[in-house]
Amino acid sequence: MAHLGAVLCIRVALVVVLLPSLLATVAVAHNDTGEHKNYLIIVRKPYEYDHNVYKTVSSWHASLLASVCDTAKEELATDPGAETRLIYSYRNVVNGFCARVTREEVYEMAKKDWFVKAIPEKTYKLMTTYTPKMVGLTGAPAAYHGGLWNRSNMGEGMIIGVLDDGIAAGHPSFDAAGMGPPPARWKGRCDFNSSVCNNKLIGARSFFESAKWKWRGVDDPVLPVYELAHGTHTSSTAGGNFVPGANVMGNGFGTAAGMAPRAHLALYQVCSEDRGCDRDDILAAMDDAVDEGVDVLSISLGDDEAGDFAGDPVALGAYTAIMRGVFVSSSAGNNGPNPLTVSNEAPWLLTVAASTTGRKFVATVKLGTGVEFDGEALYQPPNFPSTQWPLIADTGGDGTCSDEHLMKEHVAGKLVVCNQGGNLTGLRKGSYLHDAGAAGMVLIGPEFMGSMVQPKSHILPVAQIVYLSGEELKAYMKSTKSPTAALIYRGTVFGDRKTPEVAPFSSRGPSRQNQGILKPDITGPGVNIIAGVPVTSGLATPPNPLAAKFDIMSGTSMAAPHLSGIAALIKKAHPKWSPAAIKSAMMTTADTLDRRRRPITDQKGNNANMFGLGAGFINPTKAMNPGLVYDLTAQDYVPFLCGLGYSDHEVSSIIHPAPSVSCKQLPAVEQKDLNYPSITVFLDREPYVVSVSRAVTNVGPRGKAVYAAKVDMPATVLVTVTPDTLRFKKVNQVRKFTVTFRGANGGPMKGGVAEGQLRWVSPDHVVRSPIVVSAQKFLNGNTSSSDHAGH
């Protein structure tokens, strides 16, 4: 069973926090004849108060439930071990439990002195080969033991826990070749049979609440089998083993490997295709994971709505995880490019945005005039002739090629131009066109995707092109009575110098829960990532056996496991570093320039702002030796939470199982003063002067070091660093400093948002903190940067 603070999860009809004062006029029937629903019940007192009476946390929670639930009371009377109404009893991540109860029973609970609040059931969603070389892990291309992998033993002995949907146990990415046994601290289990549970896949469990009820009393566990490809893809990205010859439809041939190929993997199934990701299952999985000995948690799921940390399972579970020294990497969400959409905002989480990788599966559309547009295609038929085919566009209005416009007499022997969207997926459009005898399809992406294409494995020859290319193609078609085009397939092309580029779908900041903390934190590869899958998603037949086991997927879901694996490498090399120190090392060494040595751009070609990019694109080699880190303990977040306005009970539920707190007895820490690797300030009131405090710890290889402050900011903001030189005499020595911001000319800052950076520079290191200064709070979504300085 699991235990997440003092919380109880019960199933009821209303989503409310019930206060005893509201119940005086409510007539309550003390029975369970109403509709049962799941609730997370937060409990006031810890289990330790009654541990002499109840041998386990679950039996204690069952007794609390029995005090208001008649059937639970009857079950306990006949069988003291009965916990039928109790779904999860949380030990670590929250003080409470999850149970099935009626609305009337929630009213009864609200009268009890142990009750804090009941939170109704909530569902979250998933955020859906070449990248090890791209981020600098492999060294020389032919030597997989070079580069950062050599310095970190490829994550050997580290355990990465992945919360996702199921996994394709037995996939070659989870082969145990070259793997040693798991460390002795591992306490988890793998519920598959011994033929697929091995030294790579050491843990695999299902936390489906519905399955838990179905199989209660049955010894056989519910297996975390895959329903989607998501969990297999993210797990193999984080820690998949080496698979020579991996490819997608004959493209991208190479040796596939996760970021930490010698790390062990533990899969916790909390999501399904039809149910999404249940909050109570997420809490239970994280509750067990921290007990079972994981080093890193990879979480590619979240909530589009901005919920408070006291009710967010990822935030609650992650806080307990960092108390245990477990690093947590999470996806930023896929609701970009709109501002104020970032998910997983808690400052103790690493929140990861997504970018392109520089690898493309090029398919060129060559017009009859000789003009060419490069697009992409996963299915690239061999020996496809470079014939000029007649071009035809859908005349149905929106140009999306709905099925009634795909008649054989219209499309046979022609290249059909279709806009993405409408009532058919791109794959189904291609299927209809194939059946109607079309020579091929040109699929035009939506405008908001900018320069990014997400190719699919179509059943007929296709080129997917960007919106602007599509507009030029349509203009050509209007300019001539007999437009023609050829499809030319060029295979896999590497080295796009405009990469990395922030993905259009990647959710943008600022944070809605703590606007004084820059979110997302950092960017990682998340576009068209090749990784393991149980089955491919396209319609074309895979040309070789391994092509049936690998596919591309895009999303911040793909970016987060990249950072999870890299965190495992860093932790292996620096086992005494805290999760905050690892995060700081990643953020302060991140790259802000693309391969052209120009500022990283977004999908429109504009310089990406920090609300899309965070601190920059991950550079694992530099992160391994950052020089200085901004460190934080779990306890350091407590006055920060008090400063956000959380009540004592809410703070206590977040930080459980740490002792309860009284915010009145703690000095409140403003968001700007949390010892975070980035700096966000608001010059929104007189005297238009704000100071922030920070402390850095020397983790460089030499004890003695001197760092000088260098600030790059637009002229609209004046910045002073005190002191402007930091001198260290030994490793782990801490030095404090203050950064003061003023509006130019002593008045309010001109413009909306200014971006810059503070760099602590020594002969061996550059420790960079991104800076965001705003003239107002981010209430209206106006986060466009008026000025940039420094890259």
N, C-alpha and C positions, 0 to 999 in steps of 0.2 A: 504494500500500500504506500501511498505517497502523502507527504505532509508539507504544506507550503505556508507557514506562518500560523496564525490562529484563525483559520478561515474554514467555513463550512459551505459546501456547494449543494444546493437543494433544487429540486425541480418544482417551479410554481408558475402561476398564471400571470403575475404582474412583475414588471421590472421597476422596482422601487426600493428606496431605503426607508425602512419603517421605523418610526419613532414612537415610543410608548405613549407620548402625549397626544398622538393622533388617534389613539385607539379607544378612547373613552366612550365614544358614541357608537362604536362598531360592535354589533352582535356577532359573537364567534361561536361556531360549533366546533367543539374540540374532537374532531374526527378527521379521517382522511378520505372521505367519500368524494371530494372534489377532484379536479384534474391535477395530476402530478406533473411537475416540471422540475428542471434542474436549477439549483441555486448554489452559488458560492457563499458560504456563511462565514463571516469574519467574527472571531471570538475575542473577547476582551482579555481574559487571563490566560497565561501559558499553561501548558500541560504539566509543568513542574509543580504547580500548586496541588495537583491531585495524583501525582505519580505513585504515591504510596498506596492509593486505593485502586488505581487502574494500572495494569501491567504494561499496556501499550497505549500509544496515542490513539489508535483506531478504536480501542474499547472505550476510552474516555469520550471520544467524539460520539460514539454510538450511544453512550449514556445521556449526553446532552440532547441528542436527537430523540431519544426515547422519552425525555421529559416533556415533549410536546406532541409526539407522534404516537397515536394509539397502537398502530400495527407494529411499529418499532419496539414499543414497550412489551407487547405480547411476544414478539420474537425473542427478545432478551430474556423474558421470563422462562420460556421453554428451552432456549439455547443461548447461554451467556456469550457464545462466540458469534452469534448471528449479527450480520451487518448488512442485511439485504437492502435496506433503504439508504445506507451509506455508500456512496459511489467511490469517493476518494477521501482519504484522511491524510492531510498534508503534514509532513514532518519538518520541512526546511524552508520552502519558499514563501509560505504565508501561514498565518496563525488561524487555521480554520479547516473546514471540510466542505465537500460537495455531496449533496444528497437530493433524493427525490422527495418533494413535499408538496402539499396543497397550499393554496392561498391562505386558508384559515390557519394552517400550521405556522406559516410565516408570521401571522399576526400574534400567535401565541409566543413564538420565539422572541418577538420584539419586547415582550414584557419581562424577559429573563435578564438577570444582572450580568450574565456572561455574554450577552448578545451585543455586537457592535452594528453590523449591517448585513443585509442580504443583497447580493448582486446577481441579477438574472443571467441566464445562459446567453452566451455571445459566441458568434462564429467569426473566425479570421480566415484569411485566404493566402494561398501560395502566391509568391511574386516571381510570377514567372517571366590539346596535342601540341597547339602552337604556343599557347600562353605561357608555359614555363620558360620557354626561350625568350619570349617577348619581355617578361618582367625580370629577366636576368638570372634565372636559377641554374641554368644548365652549363654555363661556360661555353667551351667550344662545341659546335653543333654535334660532332661525332662522339663527344665524350660526356656521357650522362653523369659522370662522377665529378665533373668540374663545377666551377661557379659556386654559388651559395649552397647548393645541395651538399657539396663536399664539406663545407664548414659546419653544417648542421646535421650531418649524417642523414639527410633527407627526412628528418623528423622521426628517426628510429626511437621507439619506446614511448612516443606521444600517443595519446588517445583522443581522437576527434569524435565528438558526439554530434549527430546530425538529426534535427527535428524536421520531419518532412512527411511525405506520403510513403508508400512502401518501397521495397528495394528488390532488384532482380538478383537474388543470391545465386551464385554460380556464374555470374558474368565474369569475363576474363579480367576486368579491372579490379575484381576482388579476389583474384588468385593469390595464394599465400607464398608464391615463389620468392625466395630471398628474405622472407619475414621471420623474425624471431618471435618467441612467445610473448604474450602480453605481460606487462609489469605485474608484480605481485599485488599491487594495490587494487587491481581491477576486481570488482565485485559483481559485475553485471552478468548477463546471460544472453545467449543466442538461441532463439527458439526454433530455428531451422535445424535440419538434421546435420550430422557430422560431415556429410559430404560437401556441404557448402559453408558451414560454420568453420572457421579456420583462424590462423594467426593474423589474417588481414581483417576479415569481418568477424570481430569478436563479440559483437552485441547486435541483436535484432529483436525488437519487441513491439507489439501493438498496444496502443493505449486507447483504442476505440471504446468509448463509454457504452455505445449500443452493443458492441460485441461482448463487452464485459458483462452486461446483463444477460445476454443470450446464453453465455457459456458459464454463468455462475454455477458453481457446484460441479463443473466438469474439469477434470484434471488437464486435459489437452489445452495448451495455450492457443490463442488466436494468432496465426502467423502474420507477420507484416509483409504480406505479398503486395506486389505493385498493382495499383489500378491505373496509375499514370506513369510517365517516364521521369517525373520531376525528381523524386528521391534518389533514384539511381544516378541521374545526371549530376545532382549536387554532391552526392557522396563521392563519386569518382572524380569530380573536379577538385574537391578538397584533399582527398587522400588515396586516389586510385593508384593501383600498381602499374608498372610498365607493360604496355601492350604494343609490340611492334606490328606495323602494318595497319594500324587503325586508319579508317577513312570514312567519309560520308558520300555514298553514291559514287565511289571512285575518285572523289576529290579530297584534297587535304591529307594525302598519304603521309604518315610519319609514325613515330612512337608516341602513343598517348600515355599521359601520366598526370596524376594529380599534383597539387602544389607540394604536398608532403608524401611522396610515394612509399616511404617506409613507416608511416604512421599507421596505427590501428584505427579501425572504424567501428562505431557503434551507432546503429540506426534506431531512432525512436519514432514510430509511426503515429502521427497525431492528425493526419489529414486524409481525406478521401475525396473521390471525384464528386460524389453526390452530397456530402455533408460539409465540405470545407474542412476547416481546422477548429475544433471545439476548444474553447478557452480552458475548460476544466481538464481536458486531456493534455493540453500544452503544459499546464501547471504540474500535473502529475508526472509527466515525462521529465521535466526539468528538476522536479523534486527528487526523482530517483537518480537522474544523471549525476548530480553533484555528490550523491552518496556512493555511486558506483565507481568513481575515480576518473572521470573524463578530465582532460586538460584544457580542451577548447570545445565550445558549443557553437555550431553553425546553424543559424536560424534564418531561413529564407521564406518567412511568412510575416504577416502583420495585419494591421487594421487601417482602413482608409480614414476613419474618423479619429479625431484627436481626443483620446480618452485620457483621464488622469492616471498617473503612475500607480495609484493605490488600487486600481482595478484592471490594470494591464498585465496579462500573464507573462509577457516577455520581459517587461520591466521588473516585475516582482521576482520572477525566477532568476533573472540575470543579476539582480542585487545579491541574492543568496550565493549565486555562483562566484561573483567576484570576492565575496567574503571568504570563500574557500580557495581563492587563487585561480579560478577558472576564467579564461578569457572568453568573451561572447561577441561574435560577429553577426550582424543582422543586416538585412536588406533595407534599402531606403524607400522602396516602393516604386510602382510603375505608373504613376499618375502625372508624370511630367508632360509637357514642359511648364505646366501651370505652377505658380508660386504657392507656398504654404501648403504643400501636399506631402511633405516628407513624413514617413512613418518611423516607428522605433526611435523615439526622440530622447530617451533617458540618457543622461550624460555618462553613465557607466557602461553603456553599449557602444560598440563601434558600429556606426551607421554608414553603409557602403552604397555609393552611387555607381552607375554603370557607364562604361565607355566602349568605343570600338577597339579593335585589335590590330588592324593593318593587314588582315588576310581577307581576300575577296575571291569569290568563285565567279570569274568574269564571263559574262555573256554580252556580246556586242550587237547592237542593232545598227546595221549599215543601210542607210537610205539609198534610193536610186540616184541621188545627187552625189553620193560619195561621203556625205556627212555621217559620222559615227557617234553613237551614244553607248557608253559602257554601262551595263547593268550587271545583274548577277543571276545565276541559275545553279541549283544543286544537281538537277538531272541534266547532264550534258551528253546527249546521244553521240556515240562514236561515229566518225566519218559522216557527220551531218553535212549535206551539201550547202555551199554558200550561195545558193540560188536566190535570185531576187523574186520574192513572192508578192502577189497582189496584196495590198494593205486594205483592210476594211475596219471601220470603227462601229461600235454599237450605236444604233440610232434610237435607243430607247429613252432618251432624255438625260439621265444622269451618267450614261456611259459605262455602267457597271456590269453590263452583259448579264442581265437576268435571264432565266432559262427560256422565256418565251421568245427571246430575240436570237437564240442560238440555233436557228433552223438550218438544216443541211444545205438548202438551196442558197442560203446567204453566205455560208462560211466555208464550204468545201474547197480545199486547195488554196486557202488564203491564210495570211497572218492576221489574226483578229486582235485589235487594240481594245483593252478593257481597263476601266478604272477600278482600283481596289475598293471594296465596300459593297453596299447593296445587300440583297437577301441571300447571296451565295458567298461561300469562302472562295479564295483564289483556287484552291485545289478542286472544288466542285465545278467552278467555271471551266477549268482545264479539262475536267472529265467530260462535261457536256460537249465541249468543242472537239475533243478527241473522238467522241462517238459520232459527231456530225461530220467528221472528215476534214477538219481544219488542219492546215499545215503546221500551225503553231500559234502562240499567243504572246503578245506584248502586254505585260501587266504593269500599270502605272501606279506608283505609291501615292499616299495622301500627302498633302502639302506640309502638314505639321511634322512629318518624318524627315523633312529636309534632305540631307545627303545620305541617309541611312536606308539600306535595303535589307529585308529579312527573307532570304530566298527559301523556297520550299521545293520538295521533290515532286514535281508535277509528272503527270503520266504522258504528256506530249511535250515537244520542244517549246521552251518558254524563255523569255528574257524579262526580268523584273527591273524596271528602271525608276528613277526618282521623278518626282512631280515636275520639276523644271525641265528635265529632258522630255517628259511627256508632253508638256506644252509646246515645245519646239517641234516634236513629232506631229502633233495635231495641226500646227501651223503649216507644216510641209504638206500634209494630206489635203489641206484646203487649197493649197497653191497649185495643184496639178490634178488633172482629170484621172490619171492612172498612177497613183502612188504605189511604190514598191519598196520592199526592204528585205534584207537577208539577216539571218541569225548566225553569228560566228562565235563558236565556243572556244575559249582560251584557257580553260582549266583554272587551277589555283594560282593566284598571284599574291606574293608577299611584299611587304615593305612600303605600304602607303605612307608617305611622309607626313600626311596631315593627322595621323593618329598619335596618341589617343584623342578621340573626339567624344564629348559628353553625349550620351544617347538621348534622343528626344523624349523617350518614355520615362527616363529616370526622374523620380520625384525630386522636386526642388524645395529648398528651404524658403524662408526661415522656419524655425521650429515654432509650432503653435503652443506647446506646453512650456518651453523655456526659451523665450526669444533672445535672451542674453547668452545663449550657447549656440555656436555655429553648427548647423546640421544641414546636409550630411557632413560626416567627418572627412571622408576620403573617397577616392574613386578607384575602381578596379575593373578588369576586363569583364564585359557582360553582354556583348553583341556577337551573335553567331558563334557561340562557344561549342566546340566539338567535345563531347564526353559520352560516357556509356549510357545506353538506354536498353530497356527490355525488348522493345520493338520500335521500328522507325515510324515516323508520323506521315510520311509522304505516300504517294500512290504508285510511284515507279518501282520496279523490282530491283532490289539491291544487286549490284553486279558481282559481288563476292561475299563470302561468309562474314567477314568482319564489318562490311558495310551494313549488315543487318543488325549490328550491335552498337553502332555509334550514330549519333545524330547531332544537329546543331539546335541550340535553344538560346533565347535572348531574354534578358531581364536583370533586374538587380538581384533576383534569385541566383543568377549565375555569378554575379560579382561577389556576393558575400562569401561563398565557399572558397573563392580564390584567397580572400584575406584570412579566412579560417585556417587554411593550410599554411599560409605564410606565417601566421601567428604561432602555429605549432613549431615551425622551423626556428623562429626567434626564441621561443620558450625553451626549446631543446638546447640552444646555444647559451641561453641566459636563464637558467632554471630559477634563480632567485628574484627575477624581475616580477613586479606586480602586473596585473592586467592593465592598470593605468600607465605604467612605464612602457609596456609593449605598444599600447595605443599611441603614446607620445612619440616613441621612436618611429612609428609608421608615419604619423602626421607631420612631424618636423623635418622629415627627410624626403617628403613626397615631391614629385616633379611637377612643375607648372608650365613647362615648355614641351612642345611636341617634337617630332623627329626633324622638323625644319629649324628647330631652335627658336620657334616663335610661340607666343602664348597659346595654350590649349584652347580650342574653339568648341562651340556647340554645333548643333545640326544645321544652323543657318550660316555658319562660317564666322559668326561673331565671337569675340573673346568670351570664353565661358566665365560667368561670375562665380563667386564663392558659394552661392546658394545652390549651384548645380554641381560644382567641382569639389567643394569642401577644401581641404588643405592642398589637394593635388592628386596626381596619379601615383599609385604605390610604387616605391623603389625598394625592393627587399634588400638589395646589397647595402644600400646606405642605411636602411633601418637596422641592420645588424650591428652597426657601429655609429650611433647617433651623436655621441659626445656628451650631450646633456639630455635629461628627461624631466618632464613635468609630472611628478608623481602624486598619487592620491591613494589613501586607504579607503576602505568602505565607510569607516566612521566619518571621514571628511565630508561625505555627502549629506550627513544628518542636518547640520545647521543650514546647508543649502536648501534642503527640502523645507525646513522651517521657514526660510526666507521666501519660498514660493507660496506660502500661506496654507500649507497643509496642517490639519489639526494634529494633536498629539497622537490620537488613535490611528490616524491615517499614516503618519510617519512611522509609528511603531509597527503597523501592518506591512509597510514596505520593507523595513530593515530587519524584520523577523528572520532568524531567531535571536538577533541581538536584543539586549535589554530594552525595555520601554523607555521613552524619553519624555522630557518636559521641555517644550520649545522655549518657554519663558526663562528657563535656566541656562539657555545656550545663546551665545552671540550669533545673531542671524548673519548668514553669509549671503551677500547679494550675488546674483548670477555672474556679474562681471568679475567677481573676485574668487570664484571657484578656480582652483589651480589647474586650469584647462590649457591644452596646447594652442588653442586659438583664442582670440580676443574679440569680443563684441561689445560696443559701447553705444549709448544714445546721448547725443548732445541736444536734448529736447527741452531744456529748461535753463533759466538763468542760474548761475553765472556762466553757463556753457563751458564748464570745466569739469572733467571727470578723471579720476585716478583709479587705476587698477593695480592690484598687487599680485605678484607671482613669485614662485620659488623653483629653482632648478637644481637637480642633483647631478653631480659629475659621475658619469659612467664610462668615461673614456678609458682607453688602455693605459694611459699615463696618469699618475696621481696629480702632477703639477700641470696646470693649464691656465691660460689667460684668454678670456673672450671679450671682444669689444662689440658694443651695440651699434647696429646700423639700421636705420628706419627709412622705409620708402613709403611715403604717403602723398596724396595730392596736396596742392597748395591750400586747399580749403580747410585743412586740418593741421594744426601745429602739435607736434609730439615731442615730449621730453622723457628720457629714460634716466632713472636715478637708482643706483650709480650706473654710469655708462660703461664701466669695465668690471668684470667679475673675475676674481682670482681664486684659484683652487689649489690646495696643497696636497690633497689626497683623494682617492676614489671614494665615492658615496658622500662626499662633503656637499652640503646644501648652501646655496646663496640666494638671498631674496633681493627683489628689485621692484620698483614702482614705475608704471608708465602713465604719464599724464597727457590728456588730450584736451585741446582748446580749439574753439572755432577761430578762424583767422580774423584778425583785427578785433579780437576780444568780444565778438558778437556771435550770433547763431551761425551754424555752418551753412554755407550756401550749397544748394543742391540736395538731392535725396539721400544717396548712399555713396560713401567713399570706401574704397578697398585699398589695402596696402599690406605691408609686412614688417615684422620686426625680425632681424637676423642677428643672432649672437655668433660672431665670427672668430675663429682661432686659426692657426696655421693648418690644422688638420680637419676641422669640422665647420659646417654652417648649420646652425640650428634655427629653423625658420618657423615663425608663428604667423599665420594669416590674421589680418585685422579687418574688421568691418565696423565702420562708424556711420551711424544714421542720425539724421536730423529729427526723426520721429519714430515712435513705436510702429511695428509692422502690423497695422490693423486692417489696411485696405488692400493688401496684396501688392502695394507699390514697392517693389524691391529692385527695380532697375538701377544699376550702378551708374552714378553720374560721373565718377572719376575712378581711374585705376592707377596704381603706381607699383612698379617692381614686379618682376617675374623671374 
